[in-house]
C-alpha cells in the first residue's frame, strides 16, 4: 500500500513538473516566433504552503 501511495505521489509531482516545463517552452517559443517583446509573458506558479 505504501509503495502505491509513493508511486502516485511521484507521478503527480512529475506531471506537475512536466506541465510547468511545457508552459515555459511555450513561452520561449512564442517569444522567438514574435520577436523581442517589451514585456515578458508572466508565468503564474501556485505554491502550496505546508
Backbone as CSV, one residue per row, in Angstrom:
resi,resn,N_x,N_y,N_z,CA_x,CA_y,CA_z,C_x,C_y,C_z
1,UNK,0.828,-1.207,0.000,0.000,0.000,0.000,0.862,1.256,0.000
2,UNK,1.892,1.230,0.830,2.778,2.389,0.923,3.464,2.668,-0.416
3,UNK,3.887,1.567,-1.058,4.558,1.723,-2.360,3.644,2.384,-3.370
4,UNK,2.380,1.948,-3.367,1.410,2.530,-4.296,1.254,4.025,-4.054
5,UNK,1.135,4.387,-2.785,0.991,5.803,-2.440,2.201,6.596,-2.916
6,UNK,3.379,6.047,-2.673,4.613,6.728,-3.097,4.628,6.923,-4.609
7,UNK,4.238,5.875,-5.324,4.240,5.963,-6.784,3.256,7.023,-7.271
8,UNK,2.065,7.042,-6.645,1.048,8.030,-7.020,1.564,9.444,-6.775
9,UNK,2.197,9.624,-5.619,2.723,10.941,-5.273,3.774,11.378,-6.289
10,UNK,4.663,10.420,-6.622,5.750,10.726,-7.546,5.198,11.111,-8.919
11,UNK,4.220,10.322,-9.389,3.683,10.576,-10.725,2.991,11.943,-10.770
12,UNK,2.322,12.292,-9.652,1.667,13.590,-9.604,2.701,14.705,-9.700
13,UNK,3.816,14.513,-8.988,4.881,15.513,-8.993,5.465,15.657,-10.392
14,UNK,5.732,14.515,-11.037,6.326,14.579,-12.378,5.354,15.212,-13.364
15,UNK,4.064,14.917,-13.199,3.066,15.535,-14.071,3.124,17.049,-13.949
16,UNK,3.178,17.514,-12.691,3.219,18.947,-12.422,4.455,19.568,-13.072
17,UNK,5.612,18.910,-12.864,6.854,19.430,-13.423,6.785,19.482,-14.943
18,UNK,6.224,18.428,-15.535,6.128,18.389,-16.988,5.246,19.527,-17.493
19,UNK,4.142,19.773,-16.755,3.236,20.853,-17.131,3.971,22.193,-17.112
20,UNK,4.721,22.426,-16.038,5.458,23.678,-15.915,6.482,23.815,-17.035
21,UNK,7.164,22.722,-17.327,8.162,22.740,-18.396,7.513,23.072,-19.730
22,UNK,6.376,22.425,-19.991,5.667,22.683,-21.240,5.305,24.155,-21.358
23,UNK,4.805,24.727,-20.258,4.403,26.128,-20.279,5.606,27.025,-20.553
24,UNK,6.728,26.712,-19.909,7.935,27.511,-20.098,8.385,27.440,-21.558
25,UNK,8.363,26.235,-22.117,8.774,26.057,-23.509,7.853,26.821,-24.450
26,UNK,6.556,26.777,-24.160,5.611,27.532,-24.979,5.940,29.016,-24.958
27,UNK,6.238,29.516,-23.767,6.587,30.934,-23.631,7.807,31.270,-24.471
28,UNK,8.820,30.421,-24.400,10.049,30.651,-25.170,9.753,30.622,-26.666
29,UNK,8.942,29.640,-27.063,8.606,29.519,-28.479,7.858,30.755,-28.975
30,UNK,6.898,31.228,-28.171,6.153,32.433,-28.532,7.099,33.620,-28.682
31,UNK,7.993,33.759,-27.718,8.927,34.885,-27.739,9.785,34.839,-28.999
32,UNK,10.249,33.644,-29.361,11.099,33.518,-30.544,10.302,33.782,-31.817
33,UNK,9.045,33.343,-31.831,8.233,33.475,-33.036,7.886,34.936,-33.326
34,UNK,7.556,35.693,-32.268,7.066,37.055,-32.482,8.139,38.108,-32.236
35,UNK,9.374,37.701,-32.132,10.450,38.655,-31.929,10.492,39.147,-30.497
36,UNK,11.415,40.084,-30.204,11.553,40.582,-28.829,10.324,41.359,-28.381
37,UNK,9.866,41.068,-27.174,8.713,41.785,-26.614,9.185,42.690,-25.490
38,UNK,8.424,43.753,-25.271,8.777,44.654,-24.185,8.522,43.998,-22.838
39,UNK,7.430,43.233,-22.787,7.040,42.634,-21.510,7.110,41.120,-21.613
40,UNK,7.790,40.466,-20.691,7.796,39.006,-20.714,6.436,38.449,-20.321
41,UNK,6.105,37.289,-20.858,4.834,36.661,-20.531,4.893,36.136,-19.102
42,UNK,3.986,36.585,-18.266,4.021,36.120,-16.873,3.608,34.662,-16.767
43,UNK,4.359,33.914,-15.990,4.006,32.517,-15.740,3.665,32.393,-14.260
44,UNK,2.408,32.106,-14.009,1.988,32.020,-12.607,2.177,30.599,-12.097
45,UNK,2.834,30.486,-10.964,3.022,29.192,-10.345,2.434,29.258,-8.945
46,UNK,1.430,28.430,-8.729,0.820,28.431,-7.396,1.624,27.502,-6.500
47,UNK,2.116,28.036,-5.404,2.871,27.220,-4.464,1.976,26.864,-3.293
48,UNK,2.002,25.590,-2.967,1.210,25.161,-1.814,2.033,25.280,-0.547
49,UNK,1.438,25.895,0.465,2.152,26.025,1.736,1.963,24.757,2.549
50,UNK,3.011,24.379,3.254,2.847,23.196,4.090,4.109,22.391,4.235
